[in-house]
Amino acid sequence: MGNTEEDNELVKRFIKGDGAAFDELDKKYRKKITQLLYRMMKNYEDAEDIYQEAIFKATQRIDAFDSSRNFYNWLYTIATNHCINQLKRRRKLDKKYCE
């Protein structure tokens, strides 16, 4: 998924201060990743919230991105890890209130 060279160029532009470059990456992958998160969460609003948090985390940790890897996979990993953490928290709360 995605063009690695094109994505790497957008990441470089973002690091240099071009916020529009990250907006392009966001537009490019938002729908696909949100759909995957929806399948995990079974709720569109939760999927959107998780995507927003993941994209924010990605902007904060962009220096950790390894340009030899695929940006989509990196962003997808951030999003799914956040989703899994949310599901774990939800299960803990459900368990706590069902006891």
Secondary structure, DSSP 8 states (H G I E B T S, - for coil): ---HHHHHHHHHHHHTT-HHHHHHHHHHHHHHHHHHHHHHHS-HHHHHHHHHHHHHHHHHTGGG--TTS-HHHHHHHHHHHHHHHHHHHHHHHHHHHH-
